[in-house]
Amino acid sequence: MKKQQTPQKVLIDILKGCNPIATMFIFDAISKHIDLVLKDKEHTIEAMKNSFVNGEAWVDCAQQLQTSFGWSK
């Protein structure tokens, strides 16, 4: 049986195997999703109320990523 890979390993493998434009595409998608999540934090939290992911944690993660990528406004 094949050992399950961590999400980090899967992402690294994807980025290694893609052309440079694909990497830019991924970062562009992340940036746009962060903007969407943070545009109306309360709506995001409310919309995720019945989700398996905590909305507040999702918003917090988006803020952390925005800061760590240097995309803070």
Predicted model as a PDB file, atoms N, CA, C, CB and O in Angstrom, pLDDT in the B-factor column:
MODEL        1                                                                  
ATOM      1  N   MET A   1       0.837  -1.176   0.000  1.00 62.00           N  
ATOM      2  CA  MET A   1       0.000   0.000   0.000  1.00 62.00           C  
ATOM      3  C   MET A   1       0.889   1.250   0.000  1.00 62.00           C  
ATOM      4  CB  MET A   1      -0.956  -0.008   1.219  1.00 62.00           C  
ATOM      5  O   MET A   1       1.891   1.319   0.712  1.00 62.00           O  
ATOM      6  N   LYS A   2       0.501   2.220  -0.807  1.00 68.00           N  
ATOM      7  CA  LYS A   2       1.257   3.460  -0.902  1.00 68.00           C  
ATOM      8  C   LYS A   2       1.003   4.326   0.334  1.00 68.00           C  
ATOM      9  CB  LYS A   2       0.882   4.228  -2.190  1.00 68.00           C  
ATOM     10  O   LYS A   2      -0.137   4.495   0.767  1.00 68.00           O  
ATOM     11  N   LYS A   3       2.083   4.867   0.889  1.00 78.00           N  
ATOM     12  CA  LYS A   3       1.970   5.730   2.055  1.00 78.00           C  
ATOM     13  C   LYS A   3       1.325   7.060   1.656  1.00 78.00           C  
ATOM     14  CB  LYS A   3       3.360   5.967   2.697  1.00 78.00           C  
ATOM     15  O   LYS A   3       1.682   7.650   0.636  1.00 78.00           O  
ATOM     16  N   GLN A   4       0.376   7.522   2.465  1.00 84.00           N  
ATOM     17  CA  GLN A   4      -0.282   8.790   2.189  1.00 84.00           C  
ATOM     18  C   GLN A   4       0.695   9.938   2.416  1.00 84.00           C  
ATOM     19  CB  GLN A   4      -1.537   8.959   3.071  1.00 84.00           C  
ATOM     20  O   GLN A   4       1.417   9.964   3.413  1.00 84.00           O  
ATOM     21  N   GLN A   5       0.709  10.880   1.488  1.00 85.00           N  
ATOM     22  CA  GLN A   5       1.615  12.018   1.592  1.00 85.00           C  
ATOM     23  C   GLN A   5       0.963  13.155   2.380  1.00 85.00           C  
ATOM     24  CB  GLN A   5       2.028  12.505   0.192  1.00 85.00           C  
ATOM     25  O   GLN A   5      -0.260  13.287   2.422  1.00 85.00           O  
ATOM     26  N   THR A   6       1.803  13.959   2.994  1.00 90.00           N  
ATOM     27  CA  THR A   6       1.303  15.140   3.698  1.00 90.00           C  
ATOM     28  C   THR A   6       0.881  16.177   2.663  1.00 90.00           C  
ATOM     29  CB  THR A   6       2.384  15.724   4.668  1.00 90.00           C  
ATOM     30  O   THR A   6       1.361  16.153   1.530  1.00 90.00           O  
ATOM     31  N   PRO A   7      -0.017  17.090   3.049  1.00 86.00           N  
ATOM     32  CA  PRO A   7      -0.405  18.154   2.111  1.00 86.00           C  
ATOM     33  C   PRO A   7       0.793  18.979   1.632  1.00 86.00           C  
ATOM     34  CB  PRO A   7      -1.427  19.074   2.765  1.00 86.00           C  
ATOM     35  O   PRO A   7       0.839  19.411   0.480  1.00 86.00           O  
ATOM     36  N   GLN A   8       1.748  19.189   2.517  1.00 89.00           N  
ATOM     37  CA  GLN A   8       2.932  19.956   2.146  1.00 89.00           C  
ATOM     38  C   GLN A   8       3.735  19.242   1.050  1.00 89.00           C  
ATOM     39  CB  GLN A   8       3.816  20.195   3.380  1.00 89.00           C  
ATOM     40  O   GLN A   8       4.202  19.873   0.102  1.00 89.00           O  
ATOM     41  N   LYS A   9       3.887  17.933   1.192  1.00 89.00           N  
ATOM     42  CA  LYS A   9       4.623  17.143   0.201  1.00 89.00           C  
ATOM     43  C   LYS A   9       3.892  17.147  -1.142  1.00 89.00           C  
ATOM     44  CB  LYS A   9       4.815  15.695   0.698  1.00 89.00           C  
ATOM     45  O   LYS A   9       4.522  17.256  -2.194  1.00 89.00           O  
ATOM     46  N   VAL A  10       2.580  17.028  -1.106  1.00 84.00           N  
ATOM     47  CA  VAL A  10       1.794  17.055  -2.342  1.00 84.00           C  
ATOM     48  C   VAL A  10       1.986  18.394  -3.042  1.00 84.00           C  
ATOM     49  CB  VAL A  10       0.290  16.805  -2.049  1.00 84.00           C  
ATOM     50  O   VAL A  10       2.215  18.433  -4.251  1.00 84.00           O  
ATOM     51  N   LEU A  11       1.895  19.497  -2.290  1.00 84.00           N  
ATOM     52  CA  LEU A  11       2.064  20.821  -2.873  1.00 84.00           C  
ATOM     53  C   LEU A  11       3.463  20.991  -3.463  1.00 84.00           C  
ATOM     54  CB  LEU A  11       1.801  21.899  -1.824  1.00 84.00           C  
ATOM     55  O   LEU A  11       3.614  21.517  -4.565  1.00 84.00           O  
ATOM     56  N   ILE A  12       4.472  20.553  -2.740  1.00 87.00           N  
ATOM     57  CA  ILE A  12       5.851  20.640  -3.251  1.00 87.00           C  
ATOM     58  C   ILE A  12       5.995  19.837  -4.534  1.00 87.00           C  
ATOM     59  CB  ILE A  12       6.861  20.136  -2.195  1.00 87.00           C  
ATOM     60  O   ILE A  12       6.610  20.309  -5.490  1.00 87.00           O  
ATOM     61  N   ASP A  13       5.443  18.641  -4.572  1.00 85.00           N  
ATOM     62  CA  ASP A  13       5.515  17.817  -5.783  1.00 85.00           C  
ATOM     63  C   ASP A  13       4.812  18.487  -6.960  1.00 85.00           C  
ATOM     64  CB  ASP A  13       4.898  16.442  -5.525  1.00 85.00           C  
ATOM     65  O   ASP A  13       5.303  18.448  -8.088  1.00 85.00           O  
ATOM     66  N   ILE A  14       3.660  19.100  -6.692  1.00 83.00           N  
ATOM     67  CA  ILE A  14       2.932  19.805  -7.754  1.00 83.00           C  
ATOM     68  C   ILE A  14       3.772  20.964  -8.286  1.00 83.00           C  
ATOM     69  CB  ILE A  14       1.565  20.324  -7.232  1.00 83.00           C  
ATOM     70  O   ILE A  14       3.904  21.139  -9.497  1.00 83.00           O  
ATOM     71  N   LEU A  15       4.335  21.750  -7.376  1.00 84.00           N  
ATOM     72  CA  LEU A  15       5.116  22.908  -7.794  1.00 84.00           C  
ATOM     73  C   LEU A  15       6.398  22.503  -8.531  1.00 84.00           C  
ATOM     74  CB  LEU A  15       5.462  23.763  -6.584  1.00 84.00           C  
ATOM     75  O   LEU A  15       6.829  23.199  -9.450  1.00 84.00           O  
ATOM     76  N   LYS A  16       6.999  21.398  -8.138  1.00 87.00           N  
ATOM     77  CA  LYS A  16       8.205  20.911  -8.823  1.00 87.00           C  
ATOM     78  C   LYS A  16       7.883  20.464 -10.248  1.00 87.00           C  
ATOM     79  CB  LYS A  16       8.838  19.746  -8.036  1.00 87.00           C  
ATOM     80  O   LYS A  16       8.678  20.671 -11.165  1.00 87.00           O  
ATOM     81  N   GLY A  17       6.720  19.853 -10.427  1.00 82.00           N  
ATOM     82  CA  GLY A  17       6.377  19.275 -11.714  1.00 82.00           C  
ATOM     83  C   GLY A  17       5.722  20.231 -12.687  1.00 82.00           C  
ATOM     84  O   GLY A  17       5.488  19.872 -13.841  1.00 82.00           O  
ATOM     85  N   CYS A  18       5.424  21.434 -12.250  1.00 81.00           N  
ATOM     86  CA  CYS A  18       4.718  22.395 -13.103  1.00 81.00           C  
ATOM     87  C   CYS A  18       5.687  23.370 -13.753  1.00 81.00           C  
ATOM     88  CB  CYS A  18       3.672  23.163 -12.291  1.00 81.00           C  
ATOM     89  O   CYS A  18       6.817  23.568 -13.306  1.00 81.00           O  
ATOM     90  N   ASN A  19       5.198  23.960 -14.813  1.00 84.00           N  
ATOM     91  CA  ASN A  19       6.001  25.034 -15.404  1.00 84.00           C  
ATOM     92  C   ASN A  19       5.863  26.281 -14.527  1.00 84.00           C  
ATOM     93  CB  ASN A  19       5.553  25.333 -16.882  1.00 84.00           C  
ATOM     94  O   ASN A  19       4.948  26.348 -13.707  1.00 84.00           O  
ATOM     95  N   PRO A  20       6.741  27.260 -14.679  1.00 83.00           N  
ATOM     96  CA  PRO A  20       6.709  28.446 -13.816  1.00 83.00           C  
ATOM     97  C   PRO A  20       5.390  29.213 -13.863  1.00 83.00           C  
ATOM     98  CB  PRO A  20       7.823  29.369 -14.199  1.00 83.00           C  
ATOM     99  O   PRO A  20       4.997  29.823 -12.868  1.00 83.00           O  
ATOM    100  N   ILE A  21       4.713  29.191 -14.987  1.00 88.00           N  
ATOM    101  CA  ILE A  21       3.427  29.894 -15.083  1.00 88.00           C  
ATOM    102  C   ILE A  21       2.403  29.254 -14.144  1.00 88.00           C  
ATOM    103  CB  ILE A  21       2.901  29.878 -16.543  1.00 88.00           C  
ATOM    104  O   ILE A  21       1.573  29.959 -13.571  1.00 88.00           O  
ATOM    105  N   ALA A  22       2.449  27.947 -13.981  1.00 84.00           N  
ATOM    106  CA  ALA A  22       1.522  27.260 -13.085  1.00 84.00           C  
ATOM    107  C   ALA A  22       1.724  27.718 -11.646  1.00 84.00           C  
ATOM    108  CB  ALA A  22       1.702  25.739 -13.187  1.00 84.00           C  
ATOM    109  O   ALA A  22       0.755  27.884 -10.904  1.00 84.00           O  
ATOM    110  N   THR A  23       2.965  27.920 -11.253  1.00 85.00           N  
ATOM    111  CA  THR A  23       3.255  28.415  -9.911  1.00 85.00           C  
ATOM    112  C   THR A  23       2.651  29.805  -9.732  1.00 85.00           C  
ATOM    113  CB  THR A  23       4.782  28.448  -9.653  1.00 85.00           C  
ATOM    114  O   THR A  23       2.049  30.093  -8.697  1.00 85.00           O  
ATOM    115  N   MET A  24       2.808  30.660 -10.727  1.00 88.00           N  
ATOM    116  CA  MET A  24       2.224  32.001 -10.668  1.00 88.00           C  
ATOM    117  C   MET A  24       0.702  31.924 -10.605  1.00 88.00           C  
ATOM    118  CB  MET A  24       2.664  32.836 -11.884  1.00 88.00           C  
ATOM    119  O   MET A  24       0.064  32.705  -9.899  1.00 88.00           O  
ATOM    120  N   PHE A  25       0.124  30.979 -11.344  1.00 90.00           N  
ATOM    121  CA  PHE A  25      -1.325  30.783 -11.338  1.00 90.00           C  
ATOM    122  C   PHE A  25      -1.809  30.416  -9.939  1.00 90.00           C  
ATOM    123  CB  PHE A  25      -1.730  29.691 -12.345  1.00 90.00           C  
ATOM    124  O   PHE A  25      -2.820  30.939  -9.470  1.00 90.00           O  
ATOM    125  N   ILE A  26      -1.093  29.529  -9.282  1.00 88.00           N  
ATOM    126  CA  ILE A  26      -1.459  29.092  -7.934  1.00 88.00           C  
ATOM    127  C   ILE A  26      -1.408  30.268  -6.957  1.00 88.00           C  
ATOM    128  CB  ILE A  26      -0.522  27.961  -7.458  1.00 88.00           C  
ATOM    129  O   ILE A  26      -2.330  30.457  -6.164  1.00 88.00           O  
ATOM    130  N   PHE A  27      -0.331  31.058  -7.014  1.00 89.00           N  
ATOM    131  CA  PHE A  27      -0.226  32.203  -6.109  1.00 89.00           C  
ATOM    132  C   PHE A  27      -1.277  33.266  -6.412  1.00 89.00           C  
ATOM    133  CB  PHE A  27       1.163  32.815  -6.197  1.00 89.00           C  
ATOM    134  O   PHE A  27      -1.781  33.913  -5.494  1.00 89.00           O  
ATOM    135  N   ASP A  28      -1.615  33.454  -7.685  1.00 94.00           N  
ATOM    136  CA  ASP A  28      -2.671  34.393  -8.048  1.00 94.00           C  
ATOM    137  C   ASP A  28      -4.013  33.931  -7.467  1.00 94.00           C  
ATOM    138  CB  ASP A  28      -2.765  34.534  -9.587  1.00 94.00           C  
ATOM    139  O   ASP A  28      -4.775  34.736  -6.930  1.00 94.00           O  
ATOM    140  N   ALA A  29      -4.291  32.634  -7.579  1.00 95.00           N  
ATOM    141  CA  ALA A  29      -5.544  32.089  -7.041  1.00 95.00           C  
ATOM    142  C   ALA A  29      -5.601  32.250  -5.526  1.00 95.00           C  
ATOM    143  CB  ALA A  29      -5.693  30.603  -7.419  1.00 95.00           C  
ATOM    144  O   ALA A  29      -6.643  32.605  -4.974  1.00 95.00           O  
ATOM    145  N   ILE A  30      -4.489  31.989  -4.859  1.00 94.00           N  
ATOM    146  CA  ILE A  30      -4.437  32.154  -3.400  1.00 94.00           C  
ATOM    147  C   ILE A  30      -4.697  33.610  -3.025  1.00 94.00           C  
ATOM    148  CB  ILE A  30      -3.064  31.692  -2.844  1.00 94.00           C  
ATOM    149  O   ILE A  30      -5.471  33.895  -2.112  1.00 94.00           O  
ATOM    150  N   SER A  31      -4.047  34.526  -3.733  1.00 95.00           N  
ATOM    151  CA  SER A  31      -4.219  35.951  -3.453  1.00 95.00           C  
ATOM    152  C   SER A  31      -5.672  36.381  -3.617  1.00 95.00           C  
ATOM    153  CB  SER A  31      -3.324  36.783  -4.369  1.00 95.00           C  
ATOM    154  O   SER A  31      -6.202  37.111  -2.779  1.00 95.00           O  
ATOM    155  N   LYS A  32      -6.316  35.935  -4.686  1.00 96.00           N  
ATOM    156  CA  LYS A  32      -7.712  36.308  -4.927  1.00 96.00           C  
ATOM    157  C   LYS A  32      -8.645  35.711  -3.884  1.00 96.00           C  
ATOM    158  CB  LYS A  32      -8.142  35.863  -6.316  1.00 96.00           C  
ATOM    159  O   LYS A  32      -9.607  36.355  -3.465  1.00 96.00           O  
ATOM    160  N   HIS A  33      -8.364  34.485  -3.467  1.00 96.00           N  
ATOM    161  CA  HIS A  33      -9.216  33.868  -2.442  1.00 96.00           C  
ATOM    162  C   HIS A  33      -9.038  34.569  -1.093  1.00 96.00           C  
ATOM    163  CB  HIS A  33      -8.894  32.363  -2.305  1.00 96.00           C  
ATOM    164  O   HIS A  33     -10.007  34.769  -0.361  1.00 96.00           O  
ATOM    165  N   ILE A  34      -7.808  34.937  -0.772  1.00 97.00           N  
ATOM    166  CA  ILE A  34      -7.558  35.687   0.465  1.00 97.00           C  
ATOM    167  C   ILE A  34      -8.361  36.983   0.444  1.00 97.00           C  
ATOM    168  CB  ILE A  34      -6.038  35.989   0.638  1.00 97.00           C  
ATOM    169  O   ILE A  34      -9.019  37.328   1.426  1.00 97.00           O  
ATOM    170  N   ASP A  35      -8.306  37.698  -0.677  1.00 96.00           N  
ATOM    171  CA  ASP A  35      -9.064  38.953  -0.788  1.00 96.00           C  
ATOM    172  C   ASP A  35     -10.553  38.714  -0.581  1.00 96.00           C  
ATOM    173  CB  ASP A  35      -8.825  39.608  -2.157  1.00 96.00           C  
ATOM    174  O   ASP A  35     -11.222  39.487   0.105  1.00 96.00           O  
ATOM    175  N   LEU A  36     -11.068  37.647  -1.174  1.00 96.00           N  
ATOM    176  CA  LEU A  36     -12.489  37.318  -1.059  1.00 96.00           C  
ATOM    177  C   LEU A  36     -12.866  36.995   0.389  1.00 96.00           C  
ATOM    178  CB  LEU A  36     -12.836  36.132  -1.973  1.00 96.00           C  
ATOM    179  O   LEU A  36     -13.887  37.469   0.888  1.00 96.00           O  
ATOM    180  N   VAL A  37     -12.047  36.192   1.055  1.00 97.00           N  
ATOM    181  CA  VAL A  37     -12.311  35.807   2.448  1.00 97.00           C  
ATOM    182  C   VAL A  37     -12.287  37.030   3.364  1.00 97.00           C  
ATOM    183  CB  VAL A  37     -11.274  34.766   2.927  1.00 97.00           C  
ATOM    184  O   VAL A  37     -13.127  37.163   4.255  1.00 97.00           O  
ATOM    185  N   LEU A  38     -11.319  37.924   3.139  1.00 97.00           N  
ATOM    186  CA  LEU A  38     -11.144  39.057   4.046  1.00 97.00           C  
ATOM    187  C   LEU A  38     -12.017  40.258   3.691  1.00 97.00           C  
ATOM    188  CB  LEU A  38      -9.703  39.476   4.054  1.00 97.00           C  
ATOM    189  O   LEU A  38     -12.139  41.184   4.493  1.00 97.00           O  
ATOM    190  N   LYS A  39     -12.626  40.260   2.509  1.00 96.00           N  
ATOM    191  CA  LYS A  39     -13.461  41.385   2.093  1.00 96.00           C  
ATOM    192  C   LYS A  39     -14.620  41.591   3.065  1.00 96.00           C  
ATOM    193  CB  LYS A  39     -13.996  41.159   0.673  1.00 96.00           C  
ATOM    194  O   LYS A  39     -14.945  42.724   3.422  1.00 96.00           O  
ATOM    195  N   ASP A  40     -15.238  40.499   3.486  1.00 96.00           N  
ATOM    196  CA  ASP A  40     -16.342  40.552   4.442  1.00 96.00           C  
ATOM    197  C   ASP A  40     -16.172  39.383   5.407  1.00 96.00           C  
ATOM    198  CB  ASP A  40     -17.742  40.498   3.716  1.00 96.00           C  
ATOM    199  O   ASP A  40     -16.761  38.316   5.235  1.00 96.00           O  
ATOM    200  N   LYS A  41     -15.360  39.614   6.414  1.00 97.00           N  
ATOM    201  CA  LYS A  41     -15.006  38.556   7.363  1.00 97.00           C  
ATOM    202  C   LYS A  41     -16.237  37.945   8.033  1.00 97.00           C  
ATOM    203  CB  LYS A  41     -14.063  39.105   8.426  1.00 97.00           C  
ATOM    204  O   LYS A  41     -16.333  36.726   8.174  1.00 97.00           O  
ATOM    205  N   GLU A  42     -17.171  38.795   8.442  1.00 97.00           N  
ATOM    206  CA  GLU A  42     -18.361  38.288   9.124  1.00 97.00           C  
ATOM    207  C   GLU A  42     -19.191  37.388   8.208  1.00 97.00           C  
ATOM    208  CB  GLU A  42     -19.218  39.453   9.627  1.00 97.00           C  
ATOM    209  O   GLU A  42     -19.730  36.374   8.652  1.00 97.00           O  
ATOM    210  N   HIS A  43     -19.290  37.756   6.942  1.00 96.00           N  
ATOM    211  CA  HIS A  43     -20.020  36.922   5.982  1.00 96.00           C  
ATOM    212  C   HIS A  43     -19.315  35.572   5.814  1.00 96.00           C  
ATOM    213  CB  HIS A  43     -20.143  37.644   4.611  1.00 96.00           C  
ATOM    214  O   HIS A  43     -19.961  34.525   5.777  1.00 96.00           O  
ATOM    215  N   THR A  44     -17.985  35.612   5.714  1.00 96.00           N  
ATOM    216  CA  THR A  44     -17.211  34.373   5.575  1.00 96.00           C  
ATOM    217  C   THR A  44     -17.467  33.457   6.763  1.00 96.00           C  
ATOM    218  CB  THR A  44     -15.700  34.680   5.452  1.00 96.00           C  
ATOM    219  O   THR A  44     -17.725  32.266   6.593  1.00 96.00           O  
ATOM    220  N   ILE A  45     -17.396  34.017   7.961  1.00 97.00           N  
ATOM    221  CA  ILE A  45     -17.603  33.224   9.184  1.00 97.00           C  
ATOM    222  C   ILE A  45     -19.015  32.642   9.206  1.00 97.00           C  
ATOM    223  CB  ILE A  45     -17.362  34.091  10.448  1.00 97.00           C  
ATOM    224  O   ILE A  45     -19.202  31.468   9.528  1.00 97.00           O  
ATOM    225  N   GLU A  46     -20.009  33.468   8.862  1.00 97.00           N  
ATOM    226  CA  GLU A  46     -21.402  33.018   8.857  1.00 97.00           C  
ATOM    227  C   GLU A  46     -21.618  31.930   7.796  1.00 97.00           C  
ATOM    228  CB  GLU A  46     -22.352  34.211   8.600  1.00 97.00           C  
ATOM    229  O   GLU A  46     -22.306  30.941   8.048  1.00 97.00           O  
ATOM    230  N   ALA A  47     -21.030  32.118   6.621  1.00 96.00           N  
ATOM    231  CA  ALA A  47     -21.203  31.156   5.531  1.00 96.00           C  
ATOM    232  C   ALA A  47     -20.571  29.801   5.853  1.00 96.00           C  
ATOM    233  CB  ALA A  47     -20.601  31.710   4.246  1.00 96.00           C  
ATOM    234  O   ALA A  47     -20.964  28.780   5.288  1.00 96.00           O  
ATOM    235  N   MET A  48     -19.610  29.790   6.747  1.00 96.00           N  
ATOM    236  CA  MET A  48     -18.919  28.553   7.093  1.00 96.00           C  
ATOM    237  C   MET A  48     -19.453  27.918   8.369  1.00 96.00           C  
ATOM    238  CB  MET A  48     -17.447  28.814   7.240  1.00 96.00           C  
ATOM    239  O   MET A  48     -18.866  26.967   8.884  1.00 96.00           O  
ATOM    240  N   LYS A  49     -20.559  28.438   8.878  1.00 95.00           N  
ATOM    241  CA  LYS A  49     -21.108  27.966  10.148  1.00 95.00           C  
ATOM    242  C   LYS A  49     -21.370  26.460  10.180  1.00 95.00           C  
ATOM    243  CB  LYS A  49     -22.385  28.696  10.442  1.00 95.00           C  
ATOM    244  O   LYS A  49     -21.112  25.818  11.198  1.00 95.00           O  
ATOM    245  N   ASN A  50     -21.865  25.894   9.108  1.00 92.00           N  
ATOM    246  CA  ASN A  50     -22.159  24.459   9.062  1.00 92.00           C  
ATOM    247  C   ASN A  50     -21.090  23.671   8.320  1.00 92.00           C  
ATOM    248  CB  ASN A  50     -23.503  24.225   8.409  1.00 92.00           C  
ATOM    249  O   ASN A  50     -21.334  22.554   7.864  1.00 92.00           O  
ATOM    250  N   SER A  51     -19.929  24.247   8.205  1.00 93.00           N  
ATOM    251  CA  SER A  51     -18.813  23.611   7.508  1.00 93.00           C  
ATOM    252  C   SER A  51     -17.968  22.818   8.506  1.00 93.00           C  
ATOM    253  CB  SER A  51     -17.943  24.670   6.776  1.00 93.00           C  
ATOM    254  O   SER A  51     -18.075  23.015   9.716  1.00 93.00           O  
ATOM    255  N   PHE A  52     -17.141  21.932   7.992  1.00 94.00           N  
ATOM    256  CA  PHE A  52     -16.235  21.202   8.885  1.00 94.00           C  
ATOM    257  C   PHE A  52     -15.028  22.055   9.279  1.00 94.00           C  
ATOM    258  CB  PHE A  52     -15.763  19.907   8.216  1.00 94.00           C  
ATOM    259  O   PHE A  52     -14.219  21.640  10.109  1.00 94.00           O  
ATOM    260  N   VAL A  53     -14.905  23.251   8.681  1.00 95.00           N  
ATOM    261  CA  VAL A  53     -13.829  24.179   9.015  1.00 95.00           C  
ATOM    262  C   VAL A  53     -14.416  25.355   9.780  1.00 95.00           C  
ATOM    263  CB  VAL A  53     -13.084  24.663   7.737  1.00 95.00           C  
ATOM    264  O   VAL A  53     -15.445  25.902   9.382  1.00 95.00           O  
ATOM    265  N   ASN A  54     -13.782  25.743  10.857  1.00 97.00           N  
ATOM    266  CA  ASN A  54     -14.215  26.884  11.654  1.00 97.00           C  
ATOM    267  C   ASN A  54     -13.966  28.166  10.863  1.00 97.00           C  
ATOM    268  CB  ASN A  54     -13.474  26.923  13.022  1.00 97.00           C  
ATOM    269  O   ASN A  54     -12.841  28.419  10.432  1.00 97.00           O  
ATOM    270  N   GLY A  55     -15.004  28.973  10.671  1.00 97.00           N  
ATOM    271  CA  GLY A  55     -14.900  30.201   9.884  1.00 97.00           C  
ATOM    272  C   GLY A  55     -13.902  31.195  10.440  1.00 97.00           C  
ATOM    273  O   GLY A  55     -13.178  31.840   9.681  1.00 97.00           O  
ATOM    274  N   GLU A  56     -13.854  31.326  11.760  1.00 97.00           N  
ATOM    275  CA  GLU A  56     -12.901  32.251  12.368  1.00 97.00           C  
ATOM    276  C   GLU A  56     -11.465  31.804  12.116  1.00 97.00           C  
ATOM    277  CB  GLU A  56     -13.160  32.368  13.872  1.00 97.00           C  
ATOM    278  O   GLU A  56     -10.587  32.631  11.870  1.00 97.00           O  
ATOM    279  N   ALA A  57     -11.229  30.501  12.178  1.00 97.00           N  
ATOM    280  CA  ALA A  57      -9.896  29.974  11.894  1.00 97.00           C  
ATOM    281  C   ALA A  57      -9.534  30.200  10.423  1.00 97.00           C  
ATOM    282  CB  ALA A  57      -9.823  28.470  12.241  1.00 97.00           C  
ATOM    283  O   ALA A  57      -8.380  30.474  10.092  1.00 97.00           O  
ATOM    284  N   TRP A  58     -10.545  30.081   9.542  1.00 97.00           N  
ATOM    285  CA  TRP A  58     -10.329  30.297   8.102  1.00 97.00           C  
ATOM    286  C   TRP A  58      -9.913  31.752   7.839  1.00 97.00           C  
ATOM    287  CB  TRP A  58     -11.620  29.949   7.296  1.00 97.00           C  
ATOM    288  O   TRP A  58      -8.974  32.007   7.084  1.00 97.00           O  
ATOM    289  N   VAL A  59     -10.613  32.694   8.463  1.00 98.00           N  
ATOM    290  CA  VAL A  59     -10.300  34.115   8.319  1.00 98.00           C  
ATOM    291  C   VAL A  59      -8.914  34.401   8.894  1.00 98.00           C  
ATOM    292  CB  VAL A  59     -11.371  34.989   9.023  1.00 98.00           C  
ATOM    293  O   VAL A  59      -8.127  35.130   8.290  1.00 98.00           O  
ATOM    294  N   ASP A  60      -8.620  33.831  10.051  1.00 97.00           N  
ATOM    295  CA  ASP A  60      -7.313  34.023  10.676  1.00 97.00           C  
ATOM    296  C   ASP A  60      -6.197  33.496   9.780  1.00 97.00           C  
ATOM    297  CB  ASP A  60      -7.265  33.329  12.042  1.00 97.00           C  
ATOM    298  O   ASP A  60      -5.150  34.129   9.643  1.00 97.00           O  
ATOM    299  N   CYS A  61      -6.425  32.349   9.179  1.00 96.00           N  
ATOM    300  CA  CYS A  61      -5.436  31.770   8.268  1.00 96.00           C  
ATOM    301  C   CYS A  61      -5.215  32.689   7.061  1.00 96.00           C  
ATOM    302  CB  CYS A  61      -5.888  30.367   7.799  1.00 96.00           C  
ATOM    303  O   CYS A  61      -4.078  32.905   6.641  1.00 96.00           O  
ATOM    304  N   ALA A  62      -6.295  33.220   6.512  1.00 97.00           N  
ATOM    305  CA  ALA A  62      -6.185  34.135   5.366  1.00 97.00           C  
ATOM    306  C   ALA A  62      -5.363  35.370   5.742  1.00 97.00           C  
ATOM    307  CB  ALA A  62      -7.592  34.560   4.872  1.00 97.00           C  
ATOM    308  O   ALA A  62      -4.538  35.836   4.956  1.00 97.00           O  
ATOM    309  N   GLN A  63      -5.591  35.892   6.940  1.00 96.00           N  
ATOM    310  CA  GLN A  63      -4.835  37.061   7.396  1.00 96.00           C  
ATOM    311  C   GLN A  63      -3.353  36.720   7.571  1.00 96.00           C  
ATOM    312  CB  GLN A  63      -5.416  37.592   8.720  1.00 96.00           C  
ATOM    313  O   GLN A  63      -2.486  37.510   7.200  1.00 96.00           O  
ATOM    314  N   GLN A  64      -3.064  35.547   8.134  1.00 95.00           N  
ATOM    315  CA  GLN A  64      -1.677  35.129   8.322  1.00 95.00           C  
ATOM    316  C   GLN A  64      -0.963  34.944   6.986  1.00 95.00           C  
ATOM    317  CB  GLN A  64      -1.621  33.833   9.126  1.00 95.00           C  
ATOM    318  O   GLN A  64       0.187  35.355   6.827  1.00 95.00           O  
ATOM    319  N   LEU A  65      -1.648  34.325   6.030  1.00 94.00           N  
ATOM    320  CA  LEU A  65      -1.046  34.136   4.707  1.00 94.00           C  
ATOM    321  C   LEU A  65      -0.809  35.473   4.018  1.00 94.00           C  
ATOM    322  CB  LEU A  65      -1.939  33.248   3.834  1.00 94.00           C  
ATOM    323  O   LEU A  65       0.239  35.691   3.410  1.00 94.00           O  
ATOM    324  N   GLN A  66      -1.785  36.361   4.117  1.00 94.00           N  
ATOM    325  CA  GLN A  66      -1.644  37.678   3.508  1.00 94.00           C  
ATOM    326  C   GLN A  66      -0.406  38.386   4.050  1.00 94.00           C  
ATOM    327  CB  GLN A  66      -2.901  38.527   3.763  1.00 94.00           C  
ATOM    328  O   GLN A  66       0.353  38.991   3.293  1.00 94.00           O  
ATOM    329  N   THR A  67      -0.210  38.308   5.341  1.00 94.00           N  
ATOM    330  CA  THR A  67       0.940  38.943   5.980  1.00 94.00           C  
ATOM    331  C   THR A  67       2.245  38.246   5.591  1.00 94.00           C  
ATOM    332  CB  THR A  67       0.772  38.934   7.502  1.00 94.00           C  
ATOM    333  O   THR A  67       3.229  38.904   5.254  1.00 94.00           O  
ATOM    334  N   SER A  68       2.247  36.908   5.640  1.00 92.00           N  
ATOM    335  CA  SER A  68       3.494  36.188   5.369  1.00 92.00           C  
ATOM    336  C   SER A  68       3.938  36.320   3.907  1.00 92.00           C  
ATOM    337  CB  SER A  68       3.330  34.716   5.723  1.00 92.00           C  
ATOM    338  O   SER A  68       5.133  36.279   3.613  1.00 92.00           O  
ATOM    339  N   PHE A  69       2.972  36.479   2.990  1.00 88.00           N  
ATOM    340  CA  PHE A  69       3.319  36.683   1.575  1.00 88.00           C  
ATOM    341  C   PHE A  69       3.652  38.142   1.278  1.00 88.00           C  
ATOM    342  CB  PHE A  69       2.169  36.224   0.676  1.00 88.00           C  
ATOM    343  O   PHE A  69       4.107  38.468   0.182  1.00 88.00           O  
ATOM    344  N   GLY A  70       3.424  39.018   2.253  1.00 91.00           N  
ATOM    345  CA  GLY A  70       3.680  40.443   2.042  1.00 91.00           C  
ATOM    346  C   GLY A  70       2.596  41.116   1.233  1.00 91.00           C  
ATOM    347  O   GLY A  70       2.846  42.133   0.586  1.00 91.00           O  
ATOM    348  N   TRP A  71       1.380  40.557   1.258  1.00 84.00           N  
ATOM    349  CA  TRP A  71       0.271  41.094   0.490  1.00 84.00           C  
ATOM    350  C   TRP A  71      -0.656  41.943   1.340  1.00 84.00           C  
ATOM    351  CB  TRP A  71      -0.504  39.975  -0.148  1.00 84.00           C  
ATOM    352  O   TRP A  71      -1.760  42.275   0.908  1.00 84.00           O  
ATOM    353  N   SER A  72      -0.222  42.301   2.550  1.00 79.00           N  
ATOM    354  CA  SER A  72      -1.069  43.108   3.430  1.00 79.00           C  
ATOM    355  C   SER A  72      -1.338  44.463   2.789  1.00 79.00           C  
ATOM    356  CB  SER A  72      -0.408  43.289   4.818  1.00 79.00           C  
ATOM    357  O   SER A  72      -0.489  45.047   2.116  1.00 79.00           O  
ATOM    358  N   LYS A  73      -2.543  44.929   3.026  1.00 67.00           N  
ATOM    359  CA  LYS A  73      -2.929  46.220   2.431  1.00 67.00           C  
ATOM    360  C   LYS A  73      -2.829  47.321   3.436  1.00 67.00           C  
ATOM    361  CB  LYS A  73      -4.340  46.166   1.873  1.00 67.00           C  
ATOM    362  O   LYS A  73      -3.113  48.475   3.117  1.00 67.00           O  
TER     363      LYS A  73                                                      
ENDMDL                                                                          
END                                                                             
